[in-house]
Amino acid sequence: LNMSVASARYLVDDDLALVRQFPVVWHALADGRIDEARAKVVVKALRYQAATWGGPVDDAVIDAIAAQAVGWAAAGCPPTTLRERIDAALIAADPEAADRRKALRKREAGVRVQGTGDGLADLRATNLEAADASW
């Protein structure tokens, strides 16, 4: 496959999550109602959120959000907008869990500088408050 072991693990993990956790998404992808990019958005947004998989949200709620996401994706919703809608549905389903995720992301906030080898560098900031990131 010409990829690292870590990349292969992520690929397999995503595919297993698609098949095991989101059969409605898997069937929509297999039937050609949605494309792979949108299916991946749903998987990345919802995997491990269901209580059965160790997440904070009731399984039926996650299944309903996944089904709704398939509808949005099938209607041509762009991937970024699809992710925003799924995130909003998750927050509406469990606001306390959203607060916990935000607190965790804030603890993991940081700035990373990486040299590019040509005398320049890339600067990446992650999980900052929007007001702090606008400097």
PyMOL commands that set and color helices and strands:
alter all, ss='L'
color gray80, all
select helices_A, chain A and resi 5-21+23-30+36-46+51-53+59-74+79-93+95-107+130-133
alter helices_A, ss='H'
color red, helices_A
select strands_A, chain A and resi 110-115+121-126
alter strands_A, ss='S'
color yellow, strands_A
deselect
rebuild
show_as cartoon
